[in-house]
Amino acid sequence: MTTRIAPQAPVWVSDRAEPCRSCGTPIVWCRTEKGALMPVDAVPSKAGNVAVSRAGSELHAGVVQPRQADGMRAAGRPVFLAHFASCPHADQWRTK
């Protein structure tokens, strides 16, 4: 039987982590396809649906479909969770 080790966040993600101002969880700020900044948990998640990539000095985030996220995890690529989905104080920061 093979033991699978959960993928760790790439260094270029964990090096940019900072604590959420509400809950203290380590997050990274990523640019979405539309140019908005998105807070993303810095630790990969089994429930995640966000792919993070690096372009130069900037992190980019894109939401992936469940089957794509499963494939990424199977290939050893970490998948992350948008911090709005995990932060207990997310409603305080949402723009209406």
C-alpha positions in Angstrom: 0.0 0.0 0.0 1.3 3.4 -1.0 1.0 6.3 1.5 0.1 9.5 -0.2 1.5 12.7 1.4 -0.7 15.8 1.1 0.9 18.4 -1.2 2.4 21.3 0.5 2.0 24.9 -0.6 4.7 25.8 -3.1 7.4 28.0 -1.5 6.3 31.0 -3.7 2.9 30.8 -2.0 3.9 30.2 1.6 6.6 32.9 1.4 3.9 35.5 0.7 1.5 34.4 3.4 0.3 37.0 5.9 -2.3 36.6 8.6 -6.0 37.5 7.9 -6.8 40.7 9.7 -10.0 39.1 11.2 -9.1 35.5 12.1 -5.3 35.3 11.8 -5.3 32.4 9.3 -2.3 32.6 6.8 -3.6 33.9 3.5 -2.1 35.1 0.2 -3.5 37.7 -2.1 -4.0 36.6 -5.7 -5.1 38.4 -8.8 -8.2 36.9 -10.5 -8.8 36.7 -14.3 -10.8 39.9 -14.0 -8.1 41.7 -12.2 -9.6 41.7 -8.7 -7.6 40.7 -5.6 -8.8 37.5 -3.9 -7.7 36.3 -0.5 -6.8 32.6 -0.6 -5.9 30.3 2.3 -2.1 29.7 2.1 -2.5 26.0 3.0 -3.8 23.5 0.4 -7.3 22.1 1.1 -9.0 18.8 0.3 -12.2 20.9 -0.2 -10.3 23.5 -2.3 -11.4 24.6 -5.7 -8.8 27.4 -6.4 -5.7 26.9 -8.5 -2.9 29.3 -7.7 -0.1 30.0 -10.2 2.7 32.5 -10.4 3.3 34.9 -13.2 6.5 36.9 -12.6 6.1 38.4 -9.1 2.3 38.1 -9.0 0.1 35.3 -7.8 -2.9 34.4 -9.9 -6.0 32.4 -8.8 -8.7 30.7 -10.8 -11.6 28.7 -9.7 -11.6 25.1 -11.1 -14.4 22.6 -11.5 -14.5 19.7 -9.0 -13.2 17.1 -11.4 -10.3 19.3 -12.4 -9.5 19.9 -8.7 -9.5 16.1 -8.2 -7.2 15.6 -11.1 -4.8 18.3 -9.8 -4.7 16.7 -6.4 -4.1 13.3 -7.9 -1.2 14.8 -9.9 0.3 16.2 -6.7 -0.7 19.8 -7.4 -2.1 21.6 -4.4 -5.6 23.1 -4.6 -6.5 26.0 -2.3 -9.7 27.4 -0.8 -10.8 31.0 -1.2 -10.5 32.6 2.2 -14.0 34.0 1.9 -15.2 30.4 2.1 -13.3 29.6 5.3 -13.1 32.8 7.3 -15.6 33.1 10.1 -15.6 36.8 9.6 -16.0 36.9 5.8 -19.3 38.8 5.8 -17.5 41.8 7.4 -15.3 42.1 4.3 -17.6 41.3 1.4 -18.4 44.2 -0.9 -22.0 44.5 -1.7 
